[in-house]
Amino acid sequence: MKFLKQKRPYSIKKFLYRYFLLLFLCTSAVLIFYCVVFMKSYSDQMSSNAAARIDYYSSSLETEMKKCTSFEQKLCYSDSSFQLLTIKNLKDTDKVILHYNVTEMLKRQVAPYECIFIFDKDRRVSTYAAGESFSADEKQYIYQLKDHLRDYWLNENQTSYNKWIVFQDAHNSVLMKALKVRDVYVCTTIDLENFDLLTYNESEDNPVQFGFFNNTEILTNQISVTEAGMDLTNLAYPKNPFFSNYYIMTTPIEETDISMFCLVYSDYMGDFAKVSILVFVLAAFVTCIIIVYTFYSFHKILLYPLDQINAATKHLEQNDPASFLSDSQSNIIEYQNINNALSNLIEQKITLTNEKQAEAFEKDHARLQYYQMQTRSHFFINCLKSLYNMLESKEYEKMQRMIIAFSNHLRYIFHDNLKLVTLQSELAEVNDYYNIILLDRVSPFILNTQVDETLLPYRVPSLIIQTFLENTAKYNRESGSLLIFDIKIERAELNGKPVMQIMLSDNGTGYDQETLDRLNSSENDLFARKHVGISNLKRRIALIYKTDYQFAFYNKPAGGACGLLYLPLIEAPQL
């Protein structure tokens, strides 16, 4: 036999919530997607353009560096004038002619942004050529630069020949390379500041800035980098924020330790991001208004009556009156019919529940009476046994006192029947019962009481202390030593609530393990023959307090039984 698959139940209210939330999220996602896609497209375009530019210019620089390297090698190893110039002990006339020839060749070969220096240690050979991009003032600086480079190569970096390195001083940063033939140096420098492509602008709307940096500092065009709010970290690890007005791209220069950066400015990119956010906020606001209005209409027509019905079902579980259903604002006939049916159902359930509660109360009342009568009968039997023993011993005077004390005790235990008594009344009765025990006991018996007086007005079940006192006297009758029963009652805290802690202990033989297991068990043995009084007391307290109490029974390390009770500090219900 095939069974139909049961569908999982769901709340229509939650369904509508999720529907409108999904609608809002979808609308927001579309707007965000539009902004992101547009910005991504524009960013990719800028990235492509920047990549093309920086590849072109870095390739141009690398090509010039190769030309410089090729020229240096050709000059050092193929040019006869230079070869003769490296020979010492030349005539002055020959030296002048050779200097002239080499200088003229340098002027023909040097690029606009390059400088070529030839020098030796003894200043016997000294010539240079500077590119056309250098002004007269800058050429004066270049003349001084020649001496700085001589000192640099002769004193510090004799192992850096044939390698492009960065040289910096207080005025400029240059990329240079040197070859050494005998004692003569050929040093080629490329002025990074005067590289003619650094100030290139494609248009006024999208200015492009180029520059160079190494691992430690920005070598050129540092002002542009600072104005863009960047530093060396941004260049080493390029980032292009969504709201930024610039786009950065970097590439390393071959055969060097430096890199080139391309900084593209675009006011449109940052402004568009801000406008997109504004449009998104406005669209989201309008969408929210539409969704709220639509949801309000659904709530008034559909959800409010459903809330009424749902509330009615909760009241049905709690047996609350159903008068609120008559105030339903729904004009839908189906909902009105459901309200009327629920009203009748709640009224019927309230009637049935009240009948069941009354029946349960009567049962609990009868059980409590049974347990109390069982406890009292247990006490009566013990008293009659004591009178019988006194009669056998012909202790008639003691019998008279016993009978009078017994009658006074009967007045107490039958006075309030099932009602709780104050702690003060219970302690007074304990003292009376203690006197009864003394009449029937030969060995010494002492009662110690320590009670917080602020607890005296609180109510406790009757005979709660007497039951333990009776057991102590009964099960330690044969002991000839001093018997002590301690009562200690104070305030405590249990599960975060204030309670009354009652500790009842003696110095007797204590409980055996079987009795301890039974007393500490949550199950009650109705047919227990031993410690009947304590068992019945547990049942009575369970009927009165339900779950707001706690018992603990154990033997003291020094010997003797101990019972620990925790009762709530509230007015007990009147039964």
C-alpha positions as CSV (number, residue, x, y, z in Angstrom):
1,M,0.0,0.0,0.0
2,K,1.4,3.3,-1.0
3,F,1.1,6.3,1.3
4,L,0.9,9.8,0.1
5,K,4.0,11.8,1.0
6,Q,3.2,14.4,3.7
7,K,4.1,17.9,2.9
8,R,6.1,19.8,5.4
9,P,3.9,22.4,7.2
10,Y,4.8,26.1,6.9
11,S,3.6,29.4,8.2
12,I,1.9,31.7,5.7
13,K,3.1,34.7,7.7
14,K,6.7,33.6,7.5
15,F,6.2,32.8,3.9
16,L,5.1,36.3,3.1
17,Y,7.9,37.8,5.2
18,R,10.4,35.7,3.2
19,Y,8.7,36.6,-0.1
20,F,8.9,40.4,0.5
21,L,12.5,40.0,1.9
22,L,13.5,38.1,-1.2
23,L,11.9,40.7,-3.4
24,F,13.9,43.4,-1.6
25,L,17.1,41.5,-1.8
26,C,16.6,40.7,-5.5
27,T,16.0,44.3,-6.3
28,S,19.0,45.3,-4.3
29,A,21.1,42.6,-6.0
30,V,20.1,43.9,-9.4
31,L,21.1,47.4,-8.6
32,I,24.3,46.4,-7.0
33,F,25.1,44.1,-10.0
34,Y,24.4,46.9,-12.4
35,C,26.8,49.2,-10.5
36,V,29.5,46.6,-10.1
37,V,29.3,45.5,-13.7
38,F,29.5,49.0,-15.0
39,M,32.3,49.9,-12.7
40,K,34.1,46.6,-13.6
41,S,33.8,47.4,-17.3
42,Y,35.1,50.9,-16.8
43,S,37.9,49.7,-14.6
44,D,38.9,46.9,-17.0
45,Q,39.0,49.5,-19.8
46,M,41.2,51.8,-17.7
47,S,43.3,48.8,-16.7
48,S,43.8,47.8,-20.3
49,N,44.7,51.3,-21.4
50,A,47.1,51.7,-18.5
51,A,48.7,48.3,-19.2
52,A,49.2,49.3,-22.9
53,R,50.8,52.6,-21.9
54,I,53.1,51.3,-19.2
55,D,54.1,48.4,-21.5
56,Y,54.9,50.8,-24.3
57,Y,56.9,53.2,-22.2
58,S,58.7,50.5,-20.1
59,S,59.7,48.8,-23.4
60,S,60.9,52.1,-24.7
61,L,63.1,52.6,-21.7
62,E,64.4,49.0,-21.9
63,T,65.2,49.6,-25.6
64,E,67.1,52.7,-24.8
65,M,69.0,50.8,-22.0
66,K,70.0,48.1,-24.6
67,K,71.1,50.8,-27.0
68,C,73.2,52.4,-24.3
69,T,74.7,49.0,-23.4
70,S,75.4,48.3,-27.1
71,F,77.0,51.8,-27.5
72,E,79.2,51.3,-24.4
73,Q,80.5,48.0,-25.7
74,K,81.1,49.4,-29.2
75,L,82.9,52.4,-27.8
76,C,85.0,50.4,-25.3
77,Y,86.0,47.5,-27.6
78,S,85.8,48.9,-31.2
79,D,86.5,52.6,-31.2
80,S,90.1,53.3,-32.0
81,S,90.1,56.8,-30.5
82,F,88.8,55.5,-27.2
83,Q,91.3,52.6,-27.2
84,L,94.2,55.1,-27.7
85,L,92.7,57.4,-25.0
86,T,93.1,54.6,-22.5
87,I,96.8,54.4,-23.1
88,K,99.0,56.3,-20.7
89,N,101.9,58.6,-21.5
90,L,100.2,60.2,-24.6
91,K,101.4,63.4,-26.0
92,D,99.2,66.4,-25.0
93,T,98.4,67.1,-28.6
94,D,97.3,63.5,-29.2
95,K,95.3,63.6,-26.0
96,V,93.4,66.7,-27.1
97,I,92.6,65.3,-30.5
98,L,91.4,62.0,-29.0
99,H,89.3,63.8,-26.4
100,Y,87.7,65.8,-29.2
101,N,87.0,62.8,-31.4
102,V,85.4,60.9,-28.5
103,T,83.4,63.8,-27.3
104,E,81.9,64.5,-30.7
105,M,80.9,60.9,-31.0
106,L,79.3,61.0,-27.6
107,K,77.3,64.1,-28.7
108,R,76.0,62.3,-31.8
109,Q,75.0,59.1,-29.8
110,V,73.6,60.5,-26.6
111,A,69.7,60.6,-26.2
112,P,67.9,63.7,-25.1
113,Y,67.5,62.4,-21.5
114,E,70.9,60.6,-21.3
115,C,74.4,61.6,-20.2
116,I,77.6,59.8,-21.0
117,F,80.7,60.2,-18.9
118,I,84.3,59.1,-19.5
119,F,86.8,59.5,-16.7
120,D,89.7,57.9,-15.0
121,K,91.2,57.9,-11.5
122,D,94.0,60.4,-12.2
123,R,91.7,62.8,-14.1
124,R,93.9,62.3,-17.1
125,V,90.8,61.4,-19.1
126,S,87.7,63.4,-18.5
127,T,84.9,64.1,-21.0
128,Y,81.1,63.9,-21.1
129,A,78.0,64.6,-23.3
130,A,74.5,65.5,-22.1
131,G,71.2,65.2,-24.0
132,E,69.2,68.1,-25.4
133,S,66.5,67.9,-22.7
134,F,68.9,69.4,-20.1
135,S,68.9,73.1,-19.6
136,A,72.0,75.3,-19.0
137,D,71.6,75.1,-15.3
138,E,71.1,71.4,-15.4
139,K,74.3,71.0,-17.5
140,Q,76.2,72.8,-14.8
141,Y,74.8,70.1,-12.4
142,I,75.9,67.4,-14.8
143,Y,79.4,68.7,-14.8
144,Q,79.4,68.3,-11.0
145,L,77.7,64.9,-11.3
146,K,80.8,63.7,-13.2
147,D,82.9,64.0,-10.1
148,H,80.3,62.4,-7.9
149,L,80.2,59.4,-10.2
150,R,84.0,59.2,-10.3
151,D,84.0,58.9,-6.5
152,Y,81.2,56.5,-6.5
153,W,82.8,54.0,-8.9
154,L,86.3,54.3,-7.7
155,N,85.6,54.1,-4.0
156,E,82.3,52.2,-3.4
157,N,81.0,50.0,-6.2
158,Q,84.0,48.5,-8.1
159,T,82.0,45.2,-8.4
160,S,78.9,46.7,-10.0
161,Y,80.3,47.1,-13.5
162,N,78.1,46.2,-16.5
163,K,74.9,46.4,-14.3
164,W,72.2,49.0,-14.3
165,I,71.9,50.6,-10.9
166,V,70.2,53.7,-9.3
167,F,72.3,56.6,-8.2
168,Q,70.8,59.3,-6.1
169,D,72.0,62.6,-4.7
170,A,70.3,65.7,-3.2
171,H,69.1,66.8,-6.7
172,N,68.2,63.9,-8.8
173,S,67.8,60.2,-9.4
174,V,69.5,58.5,-12.3
175,L,69.8,55.0,-13.8
176,M,73.4,54.3,-14.7
177,K,75.7,51.7,-16.0
178,A,79.5,51.6,-16.2
179,L,82.2,49.7,-18.2
180,K,85.9,49.7,-17.3
181,V,88.7,49.5,-19.8
182,R,92.1,49.5,-18.2
183,D,91.7,52.5,-15.8
184,V,89.1,54.4,-17.8
185,Y,85.4,54.3,-17.0
186,V,82.6,54.7,-19.4
187,C,79.4,55.6,-17.5
188,T,76.0,56.1,-19.1
189,T,73.2,57.7,-17.1
190,I,69.5,58.0,-17.9
191,D,67.8,60.8,-16.0
192,L,64.6,59.4,-14.6
193,E,63.3,62.8,-13.8
194,N,63.7,64.1,-17.4
195,F,62.5,61.0,-19.2
196,D,60.2,62.8,-21.6
197,L,57.3,60.4,-21.1
198,L,56.8,61.0,-17.4
199,T,54.6,64.1,-17.9
200,Y,52.5,62.6,-20.7
201,N,48.8,63.4,-20.6
202,E,46.4,61.7,-22.8
203,S,43.7,64.3,-22.2
204,E,42.6,66.8,-19.6
205,D,40.0,64.5,-18.2
206,N,42.3,61.5,-17.8
207,P,45.8,62.7,-17.0
208,V,48.4,60.0,-16.9
209,Q,51.5,60.1,-14.6
210,F,54.5,57.9,-14.8
211,G,57.3,57.4,-12.3
212,F,59.8,55.0,-10.9
213,F,60.3,53.3,-7.5
214,N,62.4,50.6,-5.9
215,N,62.0,48.5,-2.7
216,T,62.9,51.4,-0.4
217,E,61.6,54.6,-1.9
218,I,59.8,56.5,-4.7
219,L,62.4,57.7,-7.1
220,T,60.5,60.1,-9.3
221,N,57.1,61.9,-9.5
222,Q,56.6,61.5,-5.7
223,I,54.3,64.6,-5.6
224,S,51.7,62.9,-7.8
225,V,51.8,59.8,-5.7
226,T,51.4,61.8,-2.5
227,E,48.5,63.8,-3.9
228,A,46.7,60.6,-4.8
229,G,47.0,59.6,-1.1
230,M,49.3,56.7,-1.8
231,D,52.7,55.6,-0.6
232,L,55.3,53.0,-1.4
233,T,53.1,50.2,-0.1
234,N,50.4,51.0,-2.6
235,L,53.0,50.9,-5.4
236,A,54.6,47.6,-4.2
237,Y,51.2,46.0,-3.8
238,P,48.8,47.9,-6.1
239,K,45.2,48.4,-5.0
240,N,42.4,50.1,-6.9
241,P,39.6,51.0,-4.5
242,F,36.1,51.2,-5.8
243,F,35.6,54.8,-4.8
244,S,39.0,56.0,-5.8
245,N,39.6,58.6,-8.5
246,Y,42.7,56.9,-9.8
247,Y,44.0,53.7,-11.3
248,I,47.5,52.4,-10.6
249,M,49.5,49.8,-12.5
250,T,53.2,48.8,-12.1
251,T,55.8,46.8,-14.0
252,P,59.4,45.9,-13.3
253,I,62.2,47.2,-15.5
254,E,64.4,44.4,-16.8
255,E,68.0,44.2,-15.7
256,T,67.3,46.7,-12.8
257,D,66.0,46.7,-9.3
258,I,63.4,49.4,-10.1
259,S,59.9,49.3,-11.3
260,M,57.7,51.7,-13.3
261,F,54.3,52.9,-12.2
262,C,51.4,54.3,-14.3
263,L,48.9,56.5,-12.4
264,V,45.7,57.3,-14.3
265,Y,43.4,59.9,-12.9
266,S,39.7,59.8,-13.5
267,D,37.2,62.0,-11.7
268,Y,34.4,60.1,-13.5
269,M,35.2,56.8,-11.8
270,G,34.9,58.1,-8.3
271,D,32.0,60.3,-9.1
272,F,30.1,57.5,-10.8
273,A,30.6,55.2,-7.8
274,K,29.1,57.9,-5.5
275,V,26.2,58.6,-7.9
276,S,25.6,54.8,-8.1
277,I,25.4,54.6,-4.4
278,L,23.0,57.5,-4.3
279,V,20.8,55.9,-7.0
280,F,20.9,52.6,-5.1
281,V,19.8,54.2,-1.9
282,L,17.0,56.0,-3.6
283,A,15.9,52.9,-5.5
284,A,16.1,50.8,-2.3
285,F,14.0,53.5,-0.5
286,V,11.3,53.5,-3.1
287,T,11.3,49.7,-3.2
288,C,11.0,49.6,0.6
289,I,8.0,52.0,0.4
290,I,6.3,49.8,-2.2
291,I,7.0,46.6,-0.2
292,V,5.8,48.1,3.1
293,Y,2.6,49.3,1.5
294,T,2.0,45.9,-0.2
295,F,2.8,44.1,3.0
296,Y,0.4,46.3,5.0
297,S,-2.4,45.5,2.5
298,F,-1.6,41.8,2.8
299,H,-1.4,42.1,6.6
300,K,-4.8,43.8,6.9
301,I,-6.6,41.5,4.5
302,L,-4.9,38.2,5.3
303,L,-2.4,38.2,8.1
304,Y,-4.4,40.0,10.8
305,P,-7.2,37.4,10.7
306,L,-4.6,34.6,10.7
307,D,-3.0,36.2,13.8
308,Q,-6.4,36.2,15.5
309,I,-6.9,32.6,14.7
310,N,-3.3,31.7,15.8
311,A,-3.8,33.6,19.0
312,A,-7.1,31.8,19.6
313,T,-5.3,28.4,19.2
314,K,-2.8,29.5,21.9
315,H,-5.6,30.5,24.2
316,L,-7.2,27.2,23.5
317,E,-4.1,25.5,24.8
318,Q,-4.0,27.8,27.9
319,N,-7.7,27.6,28.6
320,D,-8.1,31.4,28.4
321,P,-11.4,33.1,27.7
322,A,-12.2,33.5,24.1
323,S,-14.0,36.9,24.3
324,F,-11.3,38.6,22.2
325,L,-12.6,36.7,19.1
326,S,-15.8,38.7,19.1
327,D,-13.6,41.8,18.4
328,S,-12.2,40.5,15.1
329,Q,-11.9,43.3,12.5
330,S,-12.1,40.9,9.6
331,N,-15.1,41.2,7.3
332,I,-14.3,37.9,5.5
333,I,-17.1,35.4,6.1
334,E,-14.7,32.4,6.2
335,Y,-12.7,34.0,9.0
336,Q,-15.8,34.9,10.9
337,N,-17.0,31.3,10.7
338,I,-13.7,30.0,12.0
339,N,-13.8,32.5,14.8
340,N,-17.2,31.3,15.9
341,A,-16.1,27.7,15.8
342,L,-13.0,28.4,17.8
343,S,-15.0,30.4,20.4
344,N,-17.3,27.4,21.0
345,L,-14.4,25.0,21.1
346,I,-12.5,27.1,23.7
347,E,-15.6,27.3,25.9
348,Q,-16.1,23.5,25.7
349,K,-12.4,22.9,26.5
350,I,-12.5,25.3,29.4
351,T,-15.4,23.4,30.9
352,L,-13.7,20.1,30.4
353,T,-10.4,21.3,31.8
354,N,-12.1,22.8,34.9
355,E,-13.8,19.4,35.6
356,K,-10.4,17.6,35.2
357,Q,-8.7,20.0,37.5
358,A,-11.3,19.6,40.1
359,E,-11.1,15.8,39.8
360,A,-7.3,15.9,40.1
361,F,-7.4,18.2,43.1
362,E,-9.8,15.8,44.9
363,K,-7.4,12.9,44.1
364,D,-4.3,14.8,45.4
365,H,-6.3,15.8,48.5
366,A,-7.2,12.2,49.2
367,R,-3.7,11.0,48.6
368,L,-2.3,13.7,51.0
369,Q,-4.8,12.6,53.6
370,Y,-3.8,9.0,53.2
371,Y,-0.1,9.8,53.6
372,Q,-0.7,12.0,56.7
373,M,-2.9,9.4,58.3
374,Q,-0.2,6.8,57.6
375,T,2.3,9.0,59.3
376,R,0.1,9.6,62.3
377,S,-0.8,6.0,62.6
378,H,2.9,5.2,62.6
379,F,3.4,7.7,65.5
380,F,0.4,6.3,67.4
381,I,1.8,2.8,67.3
382,N,5.1,4.0,68.6
383,C,3.5,5.8,71.5
384,L,1.3,2.8,72.4
385,K,4.4,0.6,72.4
386,S,6.0,3.0,74.8
387,L,3.0,3.0,77.1
388,Y,2.9,-0.7,77.0
389,N,6.6,-0.9,78.1
390,M,5.9,1.6,80.9
391,L,2.9,-0.5,82.0
392,E,5.1,-3.6,82.1
393,S,7.6,-1.7,84.2
394,K,4.8,-0.4,86.5
395,E,6.0,3.2,85.8
396,Y,2.5,4.6,86.4
397,E,3.5,8.2,87.1
398,K,5.5,8.3,83.9
399,M,2.5,6.8,82.1
400,Q,0.3,9.6,83.3
401,R,2.8,12.2,82.1
402,M,3.1,10.3,78.8
403,I,-0.7,10.2,78.3
404,I,-1.0,14.0,79.0
405,A,1.9,14.8,76.6
406,F,0.4,12.4,74.0
407,S,-3.0,14.1,74.2
408,N,-1.4,17.6,73.7
409,H,0.5,16.3,70.8
410,L,-2.7,14.9,69.2
411,R,-4.3,18.3,69.4
412,Y,-1.4,19.7,67.2
413,I,-1.4,17.0,64.6
414,F,-5.2,17.1,64.1
415,H,-5.5,20.8,64.3
416,D,-4.9,22.0,60.8
417,N,-5.3,18.7,59.0
418,L,-3.8,19.3,55.5
419,K,-2.7,22.9,55.9
420,L,0.9,24.0,56.2
421,V,2.0,25.4,59.5
422,T,4.5,28.1,60.4
423,L,8.0,27.1,61.2
424,Q,7.6,28.6,64.6
425,S,4.6,26.3,65.4
426,E,6.5,23.3,64.0
427,L,9.5,24.0,66.3
428,A,7.3,24.4,69.3
429,E,5.7,21.0,68.6
430,V,9.2,19.5,68.2
431,N,10.0,20.6,71.7
432,D,6.8,19.0,73.0
433,Y,7.6,15.8,71.1
434,Y,11.1,15.9,72.5
435,N,9.7,15.8,76.0
436,I,7.6,12.7,75.1
437,I,10.8,11.0,73.9
438,L,12.6,11.8,77.1
439,L,9.8,10.1,79.1
440,D,10.4,6.8,77.2
441,R,14.2,7.0,77.0
442,V,16.7,5.8,79.5
443,S,20.0,7.0,77.9
444,P,20.8,10.7,77.6
445,F,19.3,12.6,74.6
446,I,20.1,16.2,73.7
447,L,18.2,18.5,71.2
448,N,20.2,21.4,69.6
449,T,18.4,24.0,67.6
450,Q,20.0,26.8,65.4
451,V,17.3,28.7,63.5
452,D,17.3,32.0,61.5
453,E,14.6,33.9,63.3
454,T,13.6,35.7,60.1
455,L,12.3,32.3,58.8
456,L,9.9,31.7,61.6
457,P,6.8,33.2,59.8
458,Y,7.3,31.0,56.7
459,R,5.2,27.9,56.3
460,V,6.4,24.3,56.2
461,P,4.6,20.9,56.1
462,S,3.6,19.7,59.5
463,L,5.6,17.0,61.3
464,I,8.5,17.6,58.9
465,I,11.1,17.8,61.7
466,Q,9.3,15.4,64.1
467,T,9.6,12.6,61.6
468,F,13.4,12.8,61.6
469,L,13.5,13.2,65.4
470,E,11.3,10.2,65.8
471,N,13.6,8.1,63.6
472,T,16.7,9.2,65.5
473,A,15.2,8.1,68.8
474,K,13.8,4.9,67.4
475,Y,16.9,3.5,65.6
476,N,19.3,4.5,68.3
477,R,17.3,3.2,71.3
478,E,19.8,0.5,72.2
479,S,22.8,2.9,72.3
480,G,23.8,3.8,75.8
481,S,26.0,6.7,74.8
482,L,24.9,10.4,74.6
483,L,22.6,10.9,71.6
484,I,22.5,14.4,70.0
485,F,20.0,15.6,67.5
486,D,20.9,18.9,65.6
487,I,18.4,21.2,63.9
488,K,19.9,23.9,61.7
489,I,17.6,26.1,59.6
490,E,18.9,29.0,57.5
491,R,18.5,30.9,54.2
492,A,20.2,29.5,51.1
493,E,20.0,29.7,47.3
494,L,19.0,26.9,44.9
495,N,19.0,27.3,41.1
496,G,19.1,31.1,41.6
497,K,16.1,31.2,43.9
498,P,16.0,31.9,47.7
499,V,15.1,28.8,49.7
500,M,14.9,27.5,53.3
501,Q,17.6,25.1,54.1
502,I,16.7,22.6,56.8
503,M,19.5,20.3,58.0
504,L,18.5,17.5,60.5
505,S,21.3,15.3,61.7
506,D,22.3,13.1,64.7
507,N,25.4,11.2,66.0
508,G,23.8,7.8,65.8
509,T,24.5,4.7,63.7
510,G,23.4,6.4,60.4
511,Y,21.7,4.9,57.3
512,D,22.7,1.7,55.7
513,Q,23.5,1.8,52.0
514,E,20.2,0.3,50.9
515,T,18.2,2.9,52.8
516,L,20.3,5.7,51.5
517,D,19.7,4.6,47.9
518,R,16.0,4.4,48.5
519,L,15.7,7.8,50.2
520,N,17.8,9.5,47.6
521,S,15.9,7.9,44.7
522,S,13.2,9.9,42.9
523,E,10.9,6.9,43.0
524,N,8.8,6.4,46.1
525,D,8.4,2.8,47.5
526,L,4.8,2.7,48.8
527,F,5.4,-0.5,50.6
528,A,8.7,0.4,52.4
529,R,8.7,-1.1,55.9
530,K,11.6,0.9,57.1
531,H,11.6,4.7,57.5
532,V,7.9,4.9,56.6
533,G,7.7,8.4,58.1
534,I,10.4,9.8,55.8
535,S,9.0,8.1,52.8
536,N,5.5,9.5,53.5
537,L,7.0,12.9,54.2
538,K,8.7,12.9,50.7
539,R,5.3,12.1,49.1
540,R,3.5,14.8,51.0
541,I,6.1,17.5,50.0
542,A,6.0,16.3,46.4
543,L,2.2,16.8,46.4
544,I,2.4,20.3,48.0
545,Y,5.4,21.8,46.2
546,K,5.4,19.8,42.9
547,T,9.0,20.4,41.8
548,D,10.1,23.4,43.8
549,Y,12.0,21.4,46.4
550,Q,15.0,19.1,46.9
551,F,16.0,16.3,49.3
552,A,19.4,14.9,50.1
553,F,20.3,12.1,52.6
554,Y,23.8,11.0,53.6
555,N,25.9,9.8,56.5
556,K,28.3,12.2,58.2
557,P,32.0,11.4,58.1
558,A,32.2,11.4,61.9
559,G,29.1,9.1,62.1
560,G,25.4,9.7,62.2
561,A,22.6,10.3,59.7
562,C,21.8,13.6,58.1
563,G,18.8,14.8,56.0
564,L,19.0,18.0,54.0
565,L,15.8,19.7,52.7
566,Y,15.4,22.8,50.5
567,L,11.9,24.4,50.5
568,P,10.8,27.5,48.7
569,L,10.4,30.8,50.6
570,I,6.9,31.5,49.5
571,E,3.4,31.2,51.1
572,A,2.3,27.7,50.7
573,P,-1.0,27.0,49.0
574,Q,-4.0,26.3,51.3
575,L,-5.3,22.8,50.7
